[in-house]
C-alpha cells in the first residue's frame, strides 16, 4: 500500500482533488516497487497551478513537476512524467532480468 501525503500551498484543500490523487496514484502500484511513498504538493501562483510529485521506493526515486491553468491538469501532467520514469526503470529491470536467465 502506498503512503500519499498531499500539501496545498497558497490554496484551499479539496476532498475531490484528494480522492482524485489517491485514485490515480494507486495505479502506479502496478509497477511493483516495494515500500512506496509519494508526496504531492500544489502551489497557486497568479493564473496557474503548479503540481510537484515526489515518488520514492527502495529501488527508485522519481520526480515530476508541471504547471497548468487547472489543478487537475497540473497533477495529470506531473503524474505522466513520474509514470514515464517508473515505466522506463521497470522495463529496463525486466529486460536485464531476462538477459541474466538466457
MDAnalysis code that builds the backbone (N, CA, C; Angstrom):
import MDAnalysis as mda
import numpy as np

u = mda.Universe.empty(306, n_residues=102, atom_resindex=np.repeat(np.arange(102), 3), trajectory=True)
u.add_TopologyAttr("name", ["N", "CA", "C"] * 102)
u.add_TopologyAttr("resid", np.arange(1, 103))
u.add_TopologyAttr("resname", ["UNK", "UNK", "UNK", "UNK", "UNK", "UNK", "UNK", "UNK", "UNK", "UNK", "UNK", "UNK", "UNK", "UNK", "UNK", "UNK", "UNK", "UNK", "UNK", "UNK", "UNK", "UNK", "UNK", "UNK", "UNK", "UNK", "UNK", "UNK", "UNK", "UNK", "UNK", "UNK", "UNK", "UNK", "UNK", "UNK", "UNK", "UNK", "UNK", "UNK", "UNK", "UNK", "UNK", "UNK", "UNK", "UNK", "UNK", "UNK", "UNK", "UNK", "UNK", "UNK", "UNK", "UNK", "UNK", "UNK", "UNK", "UNK", "UNK", "UNK", "UNK", "UNK", "UNK", "UNK", "UNK", "UNK", "UNK", "UNK", "UNK", "UNK", "UNK", "UNK", "UNK", "UNK", "UNK", "UNK", "UNK", "UNK", "UNK", "UNK", "UNK", "UNK", "UNK", "UNK", "UNK", "UNK", "UNK", "UNK", "UNK", "UNK", "UNK", "UNK", "UNK", "UNK", "UNK", "UNK", "UNK", "UNK", "UNK", "UNK", "UNK", "UNK"])
u.atoms.positions = np.array([
    [0.843, -1.180, 0.000],
    [0.000, 0.000, 0.000],
    [0.890, 1.245, 0.000],
    [0.528, 2.184, -0.803],
    [1.314, 3.404, -0.944],
    [0.867, 4.452, 0.075],
    [1.854, 5.117, 0.653],
    [1.576, 6.226, 1.564],
    [1.638, 7.515, 0.753],
    [0.548, 8.282, 0.769],
    [0.473, 9.504, -0.025],
    [0.261, 10.701, 0.893],
    [1.141, 11.683, 0.786],
    [0.991, 12.942, 1.518],
    [0.637, 14.021, 0.504],
    [-0.371, 14.828, 0.834],
    [-0.818, 15.881, -0.072],
    [-0.724, 17.218, 0.650],
    [-0.046, 18.191, 0.032],
    [0.135, 19.509, 0.616],
    [-0.401, 20.567, -0.350],
    [-1.186, 21.474, 0.174],
    [-1.698, 22.595, -0.609],
    [-1.063, 23.868, -0.074],
    [-0.358, 24.602, -0.913],
    [0.264, 25.859, -0.512],
    [-0.426, 27.006, -1.237],
    [-0.811, 28.002, -0.496],
    [-1.461, 29.212, -1.024],
    [-2.768, 28.899, -1.745],
    [-3.436, 27.834, -1.302],
    [-4.745, 27.485, -1.849],
    [-5.467, 26.579, -0.860],
    [-6.772, 26.468, -1.008],
    [-7.569, 25.641, -0.114],
    [-7.550, 24.192, -0.574],
    [-7.587, 23.277, 0.392],
    [-7.622, 21.859, 0.051],
    [-9.032, 21.467, -0.375],
    [-9.111, 20.395, -1.120],
    [-10.386, 19.933, -1.633],
    [-10.439, 18.415, -1.529],
    [-11.554, 17.896, -1.030],
    [-11.700, 16.451, -0.907],
    [-11.761, 15.773, -2.274],
    [-12.356, 16.442, -3.253],
    [-12.436, 15.844, -4.590],
    [-11.051, 15.733, -5.219],
    [-10.199, 16.723, -4.988],
    [-8.829, 16.661, -5.512],
    [-8.069, 15.543, -4.812],
    [-8.227, 15.433, -3.502],
    [-7.539, 14.383, -2.751],
    [-7.952, 13.000, -3.216],
    [-9.246, 12.775, -3.411],
    [-9.700, 11.458, -3.858],
    [-9.217, 11.166, -5.283],
    [-9.163, 12.183, -6.130],
    [-8.651, 12.020, -7.494],
    [-7.174, 11.618, -7.460],
    [-6.417, 12.256, -6.596],
    [-4.983, 11.951, -6.470],
    [-4.791, 10.517, -5.994],
    [-5.508, 10.118, -4.963],
    [-5.357, 8.764, -4.431],
    [-5.739, 7.707, -5.461],
    [-6.782, 7.979, -6.237],
    [-7.210, 7.040, -7.275],
    [-6.141, 6.883, -8.345],
    [-5.606, 7.994, -8.826],
    [-4.609, 7.952, -9.903],
    [-3.274, 7.390, -9.413],
    [-2.868, 7.752, -8.202],
    [-1.585, 7.284, -7.684],
    [-1.608, 5.785, -7.407],
    [-2.769, 5.233, -7.084],
    [-2.855, 3.798, -6.821],
    [-2.511, 2.985, -8.070],
    [-2.664, 3.573, -9.243],
    [-2.337, 2.879, -10.485],
    [-0.830, 2.684, -10.657],
    [-0.022, 3.451, -9.917],
    [1.428, 3.291, -10.003],
    [1.900, 2.004, -9.328],
    [1.054, 1.403, -8.517],
    [1.422, 0.167, -7.824],
    [1.632, -0.992, -8.789],
    [1.115, -0.877, -10.013],
    [1.250, -1.967, -10.969],
    [2.701, -2.200, -11.397],
    [3.584, -1.241, -11.136],
    [4.987, -1.408, -11.496],
    [5.755, -2.232, -10.468],
    [5.158, -2.537, -9.334],
    [5.704, -3.490, -8.383],
    [6.860, -3.021, -7.523],
    [6.963, -1.745, -7.224],
    [8.024, -1.273, -6.339],
    [7.576, -1.412, -4.890],
    [8.500, -1.754, -4.008],
    [8.168, -2.011, -2.602],
    [8.372, -0.773, -1.742],
    [7.608, -0.682, -0.659],
    [7.682, 0.424, 0.315],
    [7.556, 1.771, -0.377],
    [6.474, 1.938, -1.095],
    [6.272, 3.155, -1.877],
    [5.695, 4.278, -1.027],
    [6.139, 5.485, -1.337],
    [5.609, 6.691, -0.704],
    [5.612, 7.806, -1.745],
    [4.648, 8.686, -1.628],
    [4.568, 9.795, -2.573],
    [4.165, 11.051, -1.817],
    [4.735, 12.165, -2.244],
    [4.382, 13.465, -1.678],
    [3.953, 14.357, -2.834],
    [2.713, 14.836, -2.771],
    [2.160, 15.688, -3.816],
    [1.979, 17.078, -3.240],
    [2.527, 18.090, -3.918],
    [2.432, 19.470, -3.456],
    [1.813, 20.321, -4.553],
    [0.861, 21.153, -4.160],
    [0.229, 22.081, -5.089],
    [0.542, 23.510, -4.674],
    [0.865, 24.351, -5.642],
    [1.079, 25.780, -5.442],
    [0.121, 26.520, -6.359],
    [-0.325, 27.656, -5.934],
    [-1.137, 28.505, -6.813],
    [-0.394, 29.825, -6.971],
    [-0.041, 30.138, -8.209],
    [0.682, 31.375, -8.494],
    [-0.025, 32.112, -9.621],
    [-0.434, 33.309, -9.356],
    [-1.131, 34.173, -10.318],
    [-2.254, 33.435, -11.031],
    [-2.037, 33.044, -12.278],
    [-3.119, 32.429, -13.028],
    [-2.880, 30.962, -13.368],
    [-1.943, 30.311, -12.688],
    [-1.730, 28.894, -12.948],
    [-1.462, 28.125, -11.654],
    [-1.706, 26.840, -11.732],
    [-1.460, 25.930, -10.618],
    [-0.224, 25.106, -10.951],
    [0.583, 24.846, -9.947],
    [1.777, 24.042, -10.144],
    [1.678, 22.808, -9.254],
    [1.979, 21.658, -9.829],
    [1.950, 20.397, -9.086],
    [3.338, 19.784, -9.099],
    [3.740, 19.264, -7.949],
    [5.018, 18.565, -7.819],
    [4.739, 17.213, -7.177],
    [5.281, 16.164, -7.755],
    [5.118, 14.820, -7.218],
    [6.499, 14.246, -6.957],
    [6.734, 13.813, -5.726],
    [7.957, 13.092, -5.367],
    [7.557, 11.670, -5.022],
    [8.011, 10.719, -5.809],
    [7.697, 9.303, -5.614],
    [8.970, 8.616, -5.181],
    [8.908, 7.815, -4.133],
    [10.105, 7.107, -3.702],
    [9.761, 5.688, -3.265],
    [10.701, 4.809, -3.530],
    [10.617, 3.430, -3.078],
    [12.040, 2.994, -2.749],
    [12.196, 1.740, -2.395],
    [13.531, 1.247, -2.075],
    [14.445, 1.263, -3.298],
    [13.845, 1.134, -4.488],
    [14.629, 0.987, -5.701],
    [14.813, 2.265, -6.505],
    [13.863, 3.184, -6.436],
    [13.895, 4.333, -7.337],
    [13.261, 5.555, -6.689],
    [13.718, 6.715, -7.143],
    [13.112, 7.991, -6.752],
    [12.781, 8.727, -8.045],
    [11.514, 9.125, -8.177],
    [11.086, 9.827, -9.388],
    [10.404, 11.125, -8.989],
    [10.581, 12.149, -9.832],
    [10.003, 13.459, -9.546],
    [9.373, 14.009, -10.815],
    [8.198, 14.609, -10.649],
    [7.526, 15.235, -11.780],
    [6.957, 16.580, -11.373],
    [7.117, 17.569, -12.232],
    [6.585, 18.913, -11.993],
    [5.846, 19.366, -13.237],
    [4.765, 20.116, -13.016],
    [4.021, 20.653, -14.148],
    [3.216, 21.862, -13.699],
    [2.962, 22.769, -14.646],
    [2.127, 23.939, -14.400],
    [0.993, 23.934, -15.414],
    [-0.191, 24.308, -14.953],
    [-1.368, 24.293, -15.816],
    [-2.377, 25.273, -15.230],
    [-3.339, 25.667, -16.032],
    [-4.366, 26.594, -15.542],
    [-5.346, 25.909, -14.596],
    [-5.363, 24.574, -14.606],
    [-6.286, 23.783, -13.790],
    [-5.491, 22.891, -12.834],
    [-6.010, 22.667, -11.636],
    [-5.337, 21.816, -10.656],
    [-5.216, 20.396, -11.197],
    [-6.291, 19.878, -11.748],
    [-6.282, 18.512, -12.262],
    [-5.313, 18.365, -13.441],
    [-5.271, 19.353, -14.297],
    [-4.352, 19.317, -15.436],
    [-2.901, 19.315, -15.001],
    [-2.584, 20.132, -14.004],
    [-1.209, 20.172, -13.489],
    [-0.827, 18.827, -12.880],
    [-1.744, 18.242, -12.119],
    [-1.466, 16.942, -11.500],
    [-1.273, 15.861, -12.557],
    [-2.148, 15.832, -13.567],
    [-2.066, 14.809, -14.614],
    [-0.738, 14.898, -15.369],
    [-0.305, 16.108, -15.698],
    [0.958, 16.276, -16.417],
    [2.147, 15.837, -15.566],
    [2.143, 16.180, -14.291],
    [3.228, 15.763, -13.392],
    [3.221, 14.244, -13.219],
    [2.036, 13.663, -13.117],
    [1.919, 12.214, -12.966],
    [2.435, 11.483, -14.204],
    [2.188, 12.023, -15.379],
    [2.706, 11.417, -16.611],
    [4.227, 11.359, -16.589],
    [4.862, 12.401, -16.080],
    [6.326, 12.428, -16.017],
    [6.851, 11.373, -15.048],
    [6.201, 11.245, -13.895],
    [6.613, 10.243, -12.913],
    [6.386, 8.841, -13.478],
    [5.229, 8.632, -14.085],
    [4.916, 7.315, -14.637],
    [5.883, 6.933, -15.760],
    [6.285, 7.880, -16.559],
    [7.242, 7.624, -17.633],
    [8.577, 7.148, -17.057],
    [9.028, 7.797, -15.982],
    [10.273, 7.401, -15.328],
    [10.161, 5.992, -14.752],
    [9.041, 5.710, -14.075],
    [8.846, 4.389, -13.481],
    [8.761, 3.304, -14.551],
    [8.057, 3.589, -15.636],
    [7.915, 2.613, -16.715],
    [9.276, 2.294, -17.327],
    [10.099, 3.312, -17.557],
    [11.430, 3.086, -18.121],
    [12.283, 2.223, -17.196],
    [12.259, 2.536, -15.896],
    [13.053, 1.768, -14.934],
    [12.547, 0.329, -14.861],
    [11.225, 0.157, -14.826],
    [10.633, -1.172, -14.756],
    [10.987, -1.993, -15.998],
    [10.850, -1.404, -17.166],
    [11.162, -2.118, -18.410],
    [12.639, -2.492, -18.480],
    [13.497, -1.608, -18.029],
    [14.934, -1.888, -18.020],
    [15.239, -3.043, -17.068],
    [14.585, -3.038, -15.916],
    [14.781, -4.102, -14.935],
    [14.313, -5.443, -15.491],
    [13.183, -5.441, -16.187],
    [12.655, -6.678, -16.775],
    [13.572, -7.179, -17.875],
    [14.064, -6.268, -18.729],
    [14.982, -6.664, -19.797],
    [16.258, -7.276, -19.235],
    [16.812, -6.668, -18.215],
    [18.057, -7.176, -17.625],
    [17.850, -8.514, -16.947],
    [16.700, -8.710, -16.336],
    [16.391, -9.975, -15.694],
    [16.302, -11.075, -16.750],
    [15.736, -10.764, -17.903],
    [15.627, -11.746, -18.984],
    [16.969, -12.116, -19.568],
    [17.893, -11.158, -19.649],
    [19.223, -11.430, -20.187],
    [20.025, -12.338, -19.254],
    [19.821, -12.220, -17.959],
    [20.586, -12.998, -16.995],
    [20.162, -14.482, -17.055],
    [18.921, -14.743, -17.380],
    [18.432, -16.129, -17.415],
    [18.837, -16.837, -18.705],
    [19.123, -16.109, -19.743],
    [19.419, -16.736, -21.041],
    [20.812, -17.314, -21.104],
])
